[in-house]
Amino acid sequence: MTFPERFNLAEYFLDARIAEGRGDRVAIVHEGGQLTYREVQALANRMANVLADVGVEVEDRVLIALPDGPLFAAAFFATLKLGAVVTMVNPELPDEDYAYYMGYTRARAMICDVALERRLPARPKTMHAVFSRGGGLDDELARASPDFSNEVTSKDDIAIWLFTSGSTGKPKGAVHMHHDFAFNTECYAKQVLRMTEDDVTIAVPKLFFGYATGTNLMFPFAVGARTVLFEDKSTPERLFELIERYRPTLCASVPTMINKMLALPGAAERDLSSLRVTISAGEALPEELYRRWSETFRSEILDGIGSAEMFHIYISNRFGEVRPGSLGKIVPGYEARILDDDGREVAPGEIGTLWVKGDSAALCYFGAHEKSKEVLRGDWVVSGDKFSRDEEGYFRYAGRADDLLKVGGIFVAPVEVENVILQHAAVLECVVVGYEDEDRLVKAKAVVVVKPGFEAGPALADEIVGLTRSRLAHYKVPRRVEFAAELPRSDRGKVLRRQVT
């Protein structure tokens, strides 16, 4: 798949819809009303003029720390129109984290909410301006022209940084070019998700997270569809309410929220009939959760895996071909192989390291040369993820290399054990980690969050151990079961295994 040398993502995702005659179609639905594609374009053009007036130029970074809504979309597309580079962060981080992001990105401008602006540390010399909603930006936008001529950019110009999760250190920016995002849109959104202008999307993750930026902004805009954006926190109650009100056809979710929605009292009576598909990513989706969701709501889940390094999902289940417990097959346009530590292909069913290739791969990590060389090897991205693949081409996730446990000299994938524990009626969520016994040998331990109405204690722990013993090889059975009120998670919702003790 090729793209023209002159190429700009704002034109691909937004301006082309107006040129196609779709300018009056509704693009964004939010609590304050709705905006058409033409209105989003005008707002993005105004934002581009505001940024240009303070000296934002080609390749300058713009730091976006906004809640989900029309202004986020406008800031996103405006930055691309200028030929500048989008960097996005969670608008609800601890105050001290913003000093890191402002310094690391060397952003020329920042766009945020007025409440956040008041808490920001002193901005670095590289930052010319901070624009805040409710703090003067509204007036600036009102005065700015709704017309703007996009900067002439190349498909290979830098467009967006996607931050890694930072689970082992400070997050780093995976540097992506304009064509990376269009490539995955053409391969995954259009071919696997089969998105059309009749779709309405909603997402559990927020737009600063590349998974949601793709699924709930780029993908619907690429086909003239509609996105539902809401500022407040994603909760099971809120998701049920919004789905019943706005009738989305596609929901981007994560296993944790799928679990919480199923556990909410009265869930089976809620109306999710508008959903033609729910996408799951970010964590492994246990087979038990897939089964319960499908049976409860009669709605399909397509589980898949993506990464900041590849932008979005590159292995996914397909409509009519879902294999519960697997991540499905490689997305069209991508290649994958599973290698052992010596660089040899492993046999079907064996666990190895995933190597993936596709034209959405990042160029590098900004300011991290050694890490770039370790992960980004020519055309291939070498993650720390361990997988197996069967003879039919279905991939199964075994965990990150440092998550695997070696018990009695045999590798144990925590995900496999967790899948069994989740089948117990009392278990809301769990994580399996390793510990050293009195002989300094590694054993498996399960940390369990119990559903409301069930009692945590020795009796339940014995039941959980008995369940795993009936389904798994003896060396995979947890030697300890402990209980917790909640599991530690990142701002992207991923369980932080290293913080589980």
C-alpha positions in Angstrom: 0.0 0.0 0.0 1.5 3.4 -1.0 0.6 7.0 -0.3 1.4 10.1 -2.4 4.6 11.9 -1.6 2.6 15.0 -0.6 0.5 13.8 2.2 -1.0 15.3 5.4 -3.0 13.4 7.9 -5.4 16.4 8.6 -6.4 16.3 4.9 -6.6 12.5 4.9 -8.8 12.3 8.0 -10.7 15.6 8.0 -10.5 17.9 4.9 -11.1 15.0 2.5 -14.6 14.4 4.0 -15.6 18.0 3.1 -14.2 17.6 -0.4 -16.2 14.4 -0.8 -19.4 16.3 0.1 -19.8 14.9 3.6 -19.2 18.3 5.3 -22.8 18.4 6.7 -22.6 14.9 8.3 -22.4 14.8 12.1 -18.8 14.1 13.1 -18.8 14.5 16.9 -21.5 14.0 19.4 -20.8 15.3 23.0 -22.6 16.6 26.0 -22.9 20.1 24.6 -24.4 19.0 21.3 -22.8 18.0 18.0 -20.5 19.2 15.3 -20.5 18.5 11.6 -17.3 17.7 9.7 -17.4 21.3 8.3 -17.6 22.7 11.8 -14.8 20.6 13.0 -12.7 21.7 10.1 -13.5 25.4 10.8 -12.5 24.9 14.5 -9.3 23.1 13.6 -8.4 25.9 11.1 -9.0 28.6 13.8 -6.8 26.6 16.2 -4.1 26.3 13.5 -4.1 30.1 13.1 -3.9 30.6 16.8 -0.9 28.3 17.1 0.8 29.9 14.0 0.4 33.3 15.6 2.7 32.3 18.5 5.3 30.9 16.2 4.5 27.2 16.0 6.1 25.9 12.8 6.9 22.7 10.9 8.2 19.9 13.2 7.6 21.9 16.4 5.9 19.8 19.0 2.5 20.8 20.5 1.6 19.2 23.8 -2.1 18.4 24.1 -3.5 17.7 27.6 -7.2 18.0 27.1 -10.3 16.0 28.1 -12.2 14.3 25.3 -14.3 16.7 23.3 -14.4 18.9 20.2 -11.4 21.0 21.3 -9.2 17.9 21.5 -10.1 17.0 17.9 -9.5 20.6 16.8 -6.1 20.8 18.5 -5.1 17.4 17.1 -5.9 18.3 13.5 -4.7 21.9 13.8 -1.2 20.7 14.8 -1.1 18.3 11.8 -2.3 21.1 9.4 0.7 23.2 10.5 3.1 20.4 9.8 3.9 20.4 13.6 4.0 17.3 15.7 1.2 16.0 18.0 2.2 14.9 21.5 -0.7 13.9 23.8 -0.8 13.3 27.6 -3.4 12.4 30.2 -5.0 15.7 31.5 -5.4 14.1 35.0 -1.7 13.3 35.8 -0.1 14.3 39.1 1.2 17.8 38.8 4.9 16.9 38.9 4.5 14.7 35.8 3.9 17.7 33.5 7.3 19.1 34.2 8.8 15.9 32.7 6.5 16.0 29.6 7.1 19.7 29.0 10.8 19.3 29.2 11.0 16.0 27.3 8.9 17.1 24.3 10.4 20.6 24.2 6.9 21.6 23.0 6.5 25.0 21.5 3.0 25.3 22.8 0.6 23.5 25.1 -3.2 23.2 25.0 -5.0 22.3 28.2 -7.8 23.2 30.5 -7.6 26.4 32.7 -7.6 24.3 35.9 -4.6 22.4 34.7 -2.8 25.6 33.5 -3.0 27.0 37.0 -1.2 24.0 38.4 1.5 23.7 35.8 5.2 24.1 36.8 7.2 27.0 35.3 7.3 26.4 31.6 10.6 25.8 29.9 12.2 28.4 27.6 11.3 26.2 24.5 7.5 26.7 25.2 6.2 30.0 23.7 2.6 29.7 25.0 0.1 27.8 27.0 -3.5 28.0 25.7 -6.3 27.0 28.1 -9.9 26.4 27.6 -11.7 28.7 29.9 -8.6 30.9 30.3 -8.6 32.9 27.1 -8.4 30.3 24.3 -12.1 30.7 23.6 -11.6 34.4 22.7 -8.5 33.6 20.7 -10.5 31.1 18.6 -13.4 33.4 18.1 -11.0 36.1 16.6 -9.1 33.6 14.5 -10.0 33.0 10.8 -11.9 29.8 10.0 -9.7 29.4 6.9 -6.2 27.9 6.8 -4.0 26.4 4.0 -2.4 23.3 5.2 1.4 23.1 5.3 2.8 21.0 2.4 4.0 17.9 4.2 5.5 14.6 3.1 4.1 11.1 3.9 7.4 10.6 5.7 7.4 13.8 7.8 7.0 13.4 11.5 3.4 13.7 12.6 2.7 12.2 16.1 4.6 10.9 19.1 2.8 8.0 20.9 4.0 7.5 24.4 5.0 4.1 25.8 3.3 3.1 29.0 6.4 3.8 31.1 5.9 0.7 33.3 9.7 0.4 33.7 10.7 4.0 33.7 9.7 7.4 32.3 7.5 7.2 29.2 9.2 7.6 25.8 7.8 9.0 22.6 7.6 6.5 19.7 8.1 8.9 16.8 5.6 8.3 13.9 5.3 9.7 10.4 2.1 10.8 8.6 1.7 7.7 6.5 1.9 5.3 9.6 -1.6 6.2 10.7 -3.2 6.0 7.3 -1.6 2.6 6.7 -3.1 1.1 9.8 -6.5 2.8 9.1 -6.6 1.2 5.6 -5.5 -2.2 6.9 -7.2 -2.6 10.2 -10.1 -0.1 10.4 -11.4 -0.7 6.9 -10.5 -4.3 6.4 -10.9 -5.9 9.8 -13.4 -3.7 11.5 -15.2 -3.0 8.2 -16.0 0.5 9.3 -18.4 2.6 7.2 -20.0 6.1 7.4 -23.0 4.4 9.2 -20.8 3.6 12.2 -21.0 5.4 15.6 -18.0 4.9 17.8 -17.4 5.2 21.6 -14.3 4.4 23.7 -13.5 3.5 27.2 -9.9 4.8 27.0 -9.4 8.5 26.5 -8.1 10.2 23.4 -4.6 10.8 24.7 -4.0 7.0 24.5 -3.2 5.9 20.9 -5.6 3.0 21.1 -8.5 5.5 21.5 -7.0 8.2 19.3 -7.3 5.7 16.5 -10.5 3.9 17.3 -12.5 6.9 18.4 -11.1 9.8 16.3 -9.0 8.8 13.3 -11.0 5.7 12.3 -14.5 7.2 12.3 -13.2 10.4 10.6 -11.5 8.3 7.9 -14.9 7.0 6.7 -17.2 9.9 7.5 -18.7 8.2 10.6 -19.6 9.7 14.0 -17.8 9.6 17.3 -19.2 10.0 20.8 -16.9 12.0 23.1 -17.3 12.5 26.8 -15.1 14.3 29.3 -15.7 12.4 32.5 -14.2 9.2 33.7 -15.2 5.9 32.1 -17.3 3.9 34.6 -19.6 0.9 34.0 -22.6 3.1 34.8 -21.5 5.8 32.5 -20.8 3.5 29.6 -24.2 1.8 29.9 -25.9 5.2 30.0 -24.0 6.6 26.9 -24.5 3.4 24.8 -28.2 3.4 25.5 -28.5 7.1 24.7 -26.3 7.5 21.6 -26.6 3.9 20.2 -23.0 3.4 19.1 -22.2 0.5 16.8 -18.6 0.1 17.8 -17.1 0.3 21.3 -13.4 0.3 22.1 -12.9 -1.2 25.5 -10.4 -3.0 27.7 -10.8 -6.3 29.6 -11.0 -4.5 33.0 -14.1 -2.5 31.9 -15.7 -5.5 30.2 -15.4 -7.3 33.5 -16.8 -4.3 35.5 -19.7 -3.9 33.2 -20.6 -7.6 33.5 -20.3 -7.4 37.3 -22.6 -4.4 37.6 -26.0 -5.4 39.2 -28.7 -5.5 36.5 -26.2 -5.6 33.7 -28.1 -8.3 31.8 -31.1 -6.0 31.5 -29.2 -3.1 29.9 -29.6 -2.5 26.2 -26.4 -2.9 24.2 -28.2 -4.1 21.1 -26.8 -1.2 18.9 -23.3 -2.6 19.2 -22.2 -4.6 16.2 -18.8 -5.1 17.8 -16.7 -4.4 20.9 -13.0 -4.2 20.5 -10.8 -5.3 23.3 -7.1 -4.4 23.6 -4.6 -3.1 26.1 -4.5 -6.4 28.1 -5.2 -10.0 27.4 -8.9 -10.8 27.2 -9.6 -14.0 29.3 -11.7 -16.5 27.5 -14.2 -16.5 30.4 -14.9 -12.8 29.9 -15.4 -13.3 26.2 -17.9 -16.0 26.8 -19.8 -14.1 29.5 -20.0 -10.9 27.4 -21.1 -12.7 24.3 -23.8 -14.6 26.1 -25.0 -11.7 28.2 -25.3 -9.0 25.5 -25.3 -11.1 22.2 -22.5 -8.8 21.0 -19.2 -9.8 19.4 -15.8 -9.0 20.8 -12.8 -8.8 18.6 -9.7 -9.1 20.8 -6.4 -7.8 19.4 -3.1 -6.4 20.2 -1.3 -3.2 19.2 1.4 -1.0 20.6 2.7 2.5 20.7 5.5 1.3 18.4 3.0 0.1 15.7 0.4 2.7 16.4 -2.6 0.4 16.6 -3.8 -3.2 16.4 -1.8 -5.5 14.1 -3.1 -8.9 15.3 -6.8 -9.4 15.6 -9.7 -11.8 15.7 -12.1 -11.5 12.7 -15.9 -11.5 12.3 -17.1 -15.1 12.0 -13.6 -16.4 12.9 -13.2 -15.6 16.6 -11.2 -18.1 18.6 -11.8 -17.3 22.3 -8.6 -17.0 24.3 -6.6 -16.1 21.2 -5.7 -12.7 19.7 -6.7 -14.0 16.2 -4.5 -13.7 13.1 -2.2 -11.1 11.6 -3.9 -8.0 10.2 -3.6 -7.6 6.4 -0.5 -5.7 5.5 1.5 -6.9 8.5 3.8 -9.8 9.0 4.8 -11.5 12.3 7.1 -14.3 13.4 7.9 -15.9 16.7 11.5 -16.5 17.5 13.5 -18.2 20.3 16.4 -16.5 22.0 18.8 -17.7 19.3 16.7 -16.1 16.5 15.1 -19.3 15.3 11.4 -19.8 14.4 9.7 -21.7 17.2 7.4 -24.7 16.4 3.6 -24.2 16.4 2.4 -24.0 20.0 5.8 -23.1 21.5 6.4 -19.8 23.2 8.8 -17.3 21.8 9.4 -13.5 21.2 7.1 -11.7 18.8 8.6 -9.9 15.9 6.2 -7.8 13.9 6.5 -5.8 10.7 4.3 -3.3 8.9 4.3 0.2 7.5 3.0 1.8 10.6 6.2 1.1 12.7 7.7 4.0 14.6 11.0 5.5 13.4 12.6 5.6 16.8 12.1 6.6 20.5 12.9 10.2 20.9 16.0 10.7 23.0 16.6 7.0 23.5 19.0 5.7 21.0 19.9 2.4 22.7 16.3 1.5 23.4 15.5 2.3 19.7 18.2 -0.1 18.5 16.9 -2.8 20.9 13.3 -2.7 19.8 13.2 -1.2 16.3 15.4 -3.4 14.1 15.2 -2.4 10.5 11.7 -3.2 9.3 10.9 -5.3 12.4 9.6 -4.3 15.8 10.8 -6.6 18.5 8.6 -6.3 21.6 9.2 -7.8 25.0 6.0 -9.8 24.4 5.9 -13.6 24.5 3.5 -15.4 22.1 2.7 -18.8 20.6 1.0 -19.4 17.3 -0.9 -22.6 16.3 -0.8 -24.3 12.9 -3.8 -22.3 11.7 -2.2 -18.9 12.4 -4.0 -18.0 15.6 -1.8 -16.1 18.1 -1.9 -16.5 21.9 -0.4 -14.1 24.3 1.8 -15.5 27.0 2.8 -12.3 28.7 5.9 -10.1 28.7 9.2 -11.8 28.9 9.8 -10.6 32.5 6.2 -11.6 33.5 6.8 -15.3 32.8 7.5 -17.5 35.8 10.0 -20.4 35.8 8.6 -22.9 38.2 10.5 -26.2 38.6 12.5 -25.3 35.5 9.3 -24.9 33.3 7.9 -21.6 32.1 4.4 -20.6 33.3 2.4 -17.9 31.6 0.5 -16.0 34.3 -2.3 -15.2 31.8 -3.1 -18.9 31.5 -3.6 -19.2 35.3 -5.5 -16.0 35.5 -7.9 -17.2 32.9 -8.8 -20.2 35.1 -9.2 -18.2 38.3 -11.6 -15.7 36.6 -14.0 -18.6 36.1 -14.7 -18.7 39.8 -18.0 -16.9 40.5 -16.5 -14.9 43.4 -13.6 -13.4 41.5 -13.8 -9.9 40.0 -10.2 -9.7 38.8 -6.9 -11.2 39.6 -3.2 -11.2 38.8 -0.6 -14.0 39.1 2.9 -13.1 40.0 5.9 -15.0 41.3 7.4 -15.2 44.8 10.3 -17.1 46.4 9.4 -19.7 49.0 11.6 -20.6 52.0 14.0 -22.5 49.8 14.3 -19.5 47.5 12.4 -21.3 44.7 10.0 -19.4 42.5 6.3 -20.3 42.9 3.1 -18.8 41.6 0.9 -16.5 43.8 -2.6 -15.2 42.9 -3.7 -11.8 44.1 -7.5 -11.7 43.9 -10.1 -8.9 44.0 -13.5 -10.4 45.2 -16.9 -9.4 43.8 -19.3 -7.6 46.1 -21.3 -10.0 48.2 -18.5 -12.6 48.5 -16.2 -13.1 51.4 -12.5 -13.1 51.0 -10.8 -15.6 53.3 -9.2 -19.1 53.6 -12.2 -20.9 52.4 -12.4 -19.0 49.2 -8.6 -19.3 48.7 -8.9 -23.1 49.0 -11.7 -23.0 46.4 -9.5 -21.0 44.0 -6.6 -23.4 44.4 -8.9 -26.4 43.9 -10.3 -24.9 40.7 -6.8 -24.3 39.2 -5.7 -27.8 40.3 -8.6 -29.3 38.4 -7.8 -27.4 35.2 -4.0 -26.9 35.1 -0.8 -28.9 35.4 0.4 -29.1 39.0 3.4 -26.7 38.6 1.0 -23.9 37.4 -1.2 -24.1 40.5 -0.8 -21.0 42.8 0.8 -21.9 46.1 -0.6 -18.8 47.7 -3.8 -16.9 47.2 -4.0 -13.3 48.6 -6.8 -10.8 48.5 -6.7 -7.1 47.6 -9.3 -4.3 47.4 -7.9 -3.3 43.9 -5.0 -3.9 41.6 -2.5 -1.2 40.8 -3.0 0.2 37.3 -1.4 2.7 34.9 -3.2 5.8 33.5 -4.0 3.6 30.5 -5.7 1.0 32.7 -3.0 -1.7 32.5 -2.2 -3.8 35.6 1.2 -2.8 37.0 2.4 -6.3 37.8 5.7 -5.1 39.2 3.8 -3.2 41.9 2.0 -6.3 43.0 3.7 -7.8 46.0 
